[in-house]
Amino acid sequence: MEKNIYKNLVEVIKQFPLNKNVKITEESKLWEVINLFSSLLAERVKVRLEEVFPQIEFEEITAETTIREILNSIEKNQTFPKNNKESSIEKDLNIYFDSSNNEQDHNSNEIGIGVDIQHLSSFPDDIFSSDNVNLRSSLFTELEVVYSLSRPDPKITLLGIYAAKEAVIKALNNKNKIQFNFIEIRHYSNGKPYVILKSYPKIFLEISISHSIDVAIGYCIKR
């Protein structure tokens, strides 16, 4: 069983850009194997792992996580029925209500600044296809996807929205990293973007998004 799990895990890893002359072993850290050149790519790895191993949540993995640690997590949890795990809805609600404990920190007078840059190559070419519905739903709201599809270049628009969300997280200095679908980027009629932050509704945020061919930049100030 472990051999099959390891084989499946390696197959997932090989779907992403690998570092040159890399040898995948159980002691390899993700950053040593996969060329994690952007945070968006790292999120894609997590979503793909959850698709292949749906009974496991991989939110805790980082670039420093080893193959062995991922295997241990899978083996530890695979025998438990999925309905014994906290549902995604329950998890979202817990994050929402737990946010009140952190509200004082985020509503302080300290100014927070966040900047994020993303390259178009971080997205799969078929980001809007049904094959990537899990990735889209984990990172974006339905409104954000619909808005992107209404623009001349939907893919770069969606990339800009992601960059803005990362900038928001950095501006908040959120150590536990709020879920992406708790941050919604909307646009006024003149095209100016603004933030709806479900977990921290009292926070005032200013954002800006810029694109240049295949690069998107998000900028956020927390006042």
C-alpha positions in Angstrom: 0.0 0.0 0.0 2.8 2.4 0.9 4.5 1.7 -2.4 1.3 2.6 -4.3 0.9 5.8 -2.3 4.5 6.8 -2.9 4.1 6.1 -6.6 1.0 8.3 -6.8 2.7 11.1 -4.8 5.7 11.1 -7.1 3.4 11.2 -10.2 1.7 14.3 -8.8 5.0 16.0 -8.2 6.2 15.2 -11.7 3.3 17.2 -13.1 5.0 20.4 -12.0 8.2 22.0 -13.2 11.1 20.2 -11.6 14.5 21.5 -10.7 17.3 20.3 -13.0 18.9 16.9 -12.4 16.7 16.4 -9.4 16.4 12.9 -7.7 13.2 12.4 -5.8 13.6 10.6 -2.5 11.5 10.4 0.6 13.9 12.8 2.3 13.6 15.4 -0.5 12.0 18.7 0.5 9.4 20.1 -1.9 11.5 23.1 -2.8 14.4 20.8 -3.7 12.3 18.9 -6.1 9.7 21.3 -7.5 10.7 24.7 -8.9 8.3 26.7 -6.7 9.0 30.1 -8.3 5.7 31.5 -7.2 3.1 31.2 -4.4 0.5 30.4 -7.0 2.4 27.4 -8.1 2.6 26.2 -4.5 -1.2 26.5 -4.2 -1.6 24.4 -7.3 0.6 21.7 -5.7 -1.7 21.6 -2.7 -4.9 21.5 -4.7 -3.5 18.7 -6.9 -2.5 16.7 -3.9 -6.0 17.1 -2.4 -7.5 15.9 -5.7 -5.4 12.7 -5.7 -5.7 12.1 -2.0 -9.2 13.6 -1.2 -9.3 12.3 2.3 -6.3 14.5 3.3 -6.0 18.2 3.8 -2.6 19.6 2.8 -2.9 23.2 4.1 0.0 22.7 6.5 2.6 21.7 3.9 5.3 24.2 3.0 8.3 24.3 0.7 10.3 22.7 3.6 8.0 19.7 3.9 9.6 16.4 2.9 8.1 13.6 0.8 8.3 11.4 3.8 6.2 13.9 5.9 3.6 14.0 3.2 3.5 10.2 3.1 3.2 10.0 6.8 0.2 12.4 6.7 -1.5 10.3 4.1 -0.9 7.0 5.8 -2.1 8.5 9.1 -5.4 9.8 7.8 -6.3 7.5 5.0 -8.1 5.0 7.3 -10.5 7.6 8.6 -13.8 8.2 6.8 -14.0 11.5 5.1 -17.1 12.6 7.0 -15.1 12.4 10.3 -12.9 15.2 9.1 -14.0 18.8 9.6 -16.0 19.8 6.5 -14.8 22.8 4.4 -17.9 24.7 5.5 -17.2 24.0 9.2 -13.6 25.0 8.7 -14.6 28.3 7.0 -17.0 29.1 9.8 -14.4 28.4 12.4 -12.0 30.7 10.7 -14.7 33.4 10.5 -15.5 33.2 14.2 -12.0 32.7 15.3 -11.1 35.9 13.5 -12.7 37.9 16.2 -9.8 36.9 18.5 -7.3 38.5 16.0 -9.4 41.6 15.1 -7.6 43.8 17.6 -4.3 43.1 16.0 -5.6 43.8 12.5 -7.6 46.9 13.4 -4.7 48.6 15.1 -3.4 51.9 13.8 -0.3 50.3 12.3 -0.1 50.6 8.5 0.3 47.4 6.6 1.8 47.1 3.1 1.7 44.1 0.8 3.1 43.6 -2.7 2.9 40.5 -4.8 4.0 39.7 -8.3 3.0 36.7 -10.4 4.0 35.4 -13.8 1.4 34.0 -16.2 3.3 30.7 -16.5 2.2 29.9 -12.9 -1.3 29.3 -14.2 -2.2 26.1 -16.1 -3.1 27.0 -19.7 -6.6 25.6 -19.2 -7.4 27.4 -15.9 -11.0 28.1 -17.0 -11.7 24.5 -18.0 -13.7 22.0 -15.9 -10.5 20.1 -15.2 -9.4 23.0 -12.9 -12.6 23.6 -11.1 -11.0 22.6 -7.7 -8.1 25.1 -8.2 -10.5 27.9 -9.2 -12.9 27.3 -6.3 -10.0 27.2 -3.8 -8.5 30.5 -4.9 -11.4 32.5 -6.4 -15.0 33.3 -5.9 -17.6 32.8 -8.6 -17.9 36.5 -9.0 -14.2 36.9 -9.6 -14.1 34.2 -12.3 -17.2 35.7 -14.1 -15.6 39.1 -14.0 -12.4 37.8 -15.5 -14.2 36.1 -18.3 -15.8 39.4 -19.2 -12.4 41.1 -19.8 -10.4 41.1 -23.0 -7.7 38.9 -21.4 -9.4 36.7 -18.8 -6.3 34.8 -17.7 -4.2 37.8 -17.0 -7.1 39.4 -15.2 -7.5 36.4 -12.9 -3.8 36.4 -12.3 -4.0 40.0 -11.2 -6.8 39.1 -8.8 -4.7 36.4 -7.3 -1.7 38.8 -6.9 -4.0 41.3 -5.1 -5.2 38.6 -2.7 -1.6 37.7 -1.8 -0.9 41.4 -1.3 -3.8 41.6 1.0 -2.6 38.7 3.1 0.9 40.3 3.3 -0.6 43.7 4.3 -2.6 42.0 7.1 0.5 40.2 8.3 -1.8 37.2 8.8 0.4 34.4 10.3 -2.3 31.8 9.8 -3.0 32.9 6.2 -6.6 33.6 5.7 -8.3 31.5 3.0 -8.3 32.9 -0.5 -12.0 32.6 -0.9 -12.5 34.8 2.2 -10.9 37.6 0.2 -13.0 38.9 -2.8 -11.7 41.4 -5.3 -14.5 43.4 -6.8 -14.4 46.3 -9.3 -16.2 49.6 -9.5 -17.8 50.7 -12.8 -14.6 52.6 -13.7 -12.5 49.4 -13.3 -10.9 50.4 -10.0 -10.5 47.3 -7.7 -11.6 47.1 -4.1 -11.6 44.4 -1.4 -14.4 42.6 0.4 -12.8 40.9 3.4 -15.2 38.5 5.0 -13.2 37.6 8.1 -12.3 41.2 9.0 -15.1 43.5 7.8 -13.9 46.5 9.8 -10.5 46.8 8.1 -9.9 49.5 5.5 -7.8 48.3 2.6 -6.7 50.1 -0.6 -5.5 47.9 -3.5 -4.1 48.4 -6.9 -3.6 45.8 -9.7 -1.3 46.3 -12.7 -0.5 44.0 -15.7 2.3 43.9 -18.2 2.0 41.3 -20.9 2.6 38.1 -18.8 3.1 39.6 -15.4 0.6 40.9 -12.8 1.3 42.9 -9.7 -0.9 43.4 -6.7 -0.4 46.2 -4.2 -2.3 46.7 -0.9 -2.2 49.2 2.0 -4.0 48.6 5.3 -4.8 51.8 7.0 
